[in-house]
């Protein structure tokens, strides 16, 4: 019973930490978002992460750079404040990817056993997150970006089902 309560508290902490990080990135921009995301990721790795979980965070950071960076390069995003570093994404948008990865083996672990539901959740919540973030951060999205994100996140969630269904 105590173990179940502890697991629920950690799951809730995981969800709240992600939401705080998402808001800090979207509303705070690269400096605040980068600092808060780094702090959340560090706390996650110290207190909550499974052995080797850091690989998922690094992998998602690279995936975000490739996917969102590629979409930025072909005009999917128009940033009010263009990135100040040589990458095509602002730090705050890029930081959302490893933040999302902190959920994979914790608060979202139940989802990877249900491929159709996972694809549906990805196809809906992915674009909604981009839409909400863009509205709050003053980012213009190309008309084709949200449908593209729906496909990307549906396929990404299907891949996660394949990779994680037996791990969690």
C-alpha positions in Angstrom: 0.0 0.0 0.0 2.8 2.5 0.9 4.7 1.5 -2.3 1.6 2.3 -4.3 1.2 5.7 -2.7 4.8 6.5 -3.2 4.5 5.5 -6.9 1.5 7.8 -7.3 3.3 10.7 -5.7 6.3 10.2 -8.0 4.0 10.0 -11.0 2.2 13.2 -10.0 5.6 14.9 -9.4 6.7 13.8 -12.8 3.6 15.2 -14.5 3.7 18.5 -12.6 7.5 18.9 -13.2 6.9 18.5 -17.0 4.0 21.1 -16.9 6.1 23.6 -15.0 8.9 23.1 -17.5 6.6 23.4 -20.4 5.2 26.7 -19.1 8.7 28.0 -18.2 9.9 27.3 -21.7 6.9 28.7 -23.5 6.3 31.8 -21.3 9.9 32.4 -20.1 11.8 32.0 -23.4 15.2 30.5 -23.8 17.0 31.8 -20.7 14.3 31.0 -18.1 13.1 27.9 -20.0 16.5 26.6 -20.4 17.4 27.0 -16.8 14.1 25.5 -15.5 14.3 22.6 -18.0 17.9 21.9 -17.0 16.9 21.9 -13.3 13.9 19.6 -13.9 16.0 17.2 -16.0 18.8 17.2 -13.3 16.3 16.5 -10.5 14.6 13.8 -12.7 18.0 12.1 -13.4 19.0 12.2 -9.7 15.8 11.1 -8.0 13.4 9.5 -10.5 15.3 8.1 -13.5 15.8 4.4 -14.1 19.3 3.2 -14.9 20.2 4.2 -18.4 17.2 6.5 -18.8 19.5 9.4 -19.6 19.8 7.8 -23.1 16.1 8.5 -23.7 16.6 12.2 -22.8 19.6 12.6 -25.0 17.9 10.7 -27.8 14.8 13.0 -27.6 17.0 16.1 -27.5 18.6 14.9 -30.8 15.3 13.9 -32.2 13.8 17.3 -31.4 16.7 19.0 -33.1 16.3 16.9 -36.2 12.5 17.0 -36.4 11.6 20.5 -35.2 14.9 21.9 -36.5 14.0 20.5 -40.0 10.5 21.9 -39.8 11.9 25.3 -38.8 14.4 25.2 -41.7 11.5 24.6 -44.2 9.4 27.4 -42.8 7.1 25.6 -40.3 7.8 28.1 -37.5 8.3 31.9 -37.6 9.8 33.1 -34.3 9.2 36.6 -33.0 12.7 36.4 -31.5 14.9 34.3 -33.8 17.3 31.8 -32.2 20.5 33.5 -30.9 22.6 30.5 -31.4 23.5 28.6 -34.6 20.7 26.0 -34.4 17.4 26.6 -36.2 15.4 26.3 -33.0 15.3 28.5 -29.9 16.6 26.8 -26.8 13.1 26.9 -25.2 11.5 24.9 -28.0 14.4 22.4 -28.1 14.3 21.9 -24.3 10.8 20.6 -24.5 12.0 17.4 -26.2 14.1 16.0 -23.3 11.4 17.3 -20.9 8.9 15.2 -22.7 11.3 12.2 -22.5 11.1 12.5 -18.7 7.5 11.2 -18.9 8.2 8.1 -21.0 9.0 5.6 -18.3 7.0 7.2 -15.6 3.7 9.0 -16.0 3.2 7.8 -19.6 4.4 4.3 -19.0 0.9 2.8 -19.0 0.2 4.2 -22.5 2.8 2.2 -24.4 0.8 -1.1 -24.0 -2.0 0.4 -26.2 -0.7 1.3 -29.6 -4.0 2.7 -31.1 -4.6 4.9 -28.0 -1.0 6.0 -28.0 -1.2 7.0 -31.7 -4.4 8.9 -31.1 -3.1 10.6 -28.0 0.1 11.6 -30.0 -1.9 12.8 -33.0 -4.1 15.0 -30.8 -1.9 16.2 -27.9 1.3 16.8 -30.0 -0.3 19.4 -32.3 -2.3 20.9 -29.4 0.9 21.4 -27.4 2.5 23.2 -30.4 -0.7 25.3 -31.0 -0.9 26.3 -27.3 2.8 27.0 -27.1 2.8 29.0 -30.3 -0.1 31.2 -29.0 1.6 31.8 -25.7 5.1 32.4 -27.1 4.1 34.5 -30.1 5.3 31.9 -32.7 3.6 31.8 -36.1 2.9 28.3 -37.4 2.7 27.5 -41.1 -0.8 26.2 -42.1 0.6 22.7 -42.8 2.6 22.4 -39.5 -0.1 21.1 -37.2 -1.2 18.3 -39.6 2.4 17.4 -40.0 2.9 17.3 -36.3 -0.2 15.1 -35.9 1.4 12.5 -38.2 4.9 12.9 -36.6 3.6 12.4 -33.0 1.2 9.6 -34.0 4.1 7.7 -35.5 6.5 8.6 -32.7 4.0 7.2 -30.2 3.6 4.1 -32.2 7.4 3.6 -32.2 7.4 4.2 -28.5 4.9 1.4 -28.0 7.1 -0.9 -30.0 10.2 0.1 -28.0 8.7 0.4 -24.5 5.7 -1.9 -24.1 7.8 -4.7 -22.5 10.1 -2.3 -20.5 7.4 -0.7 -18.3 
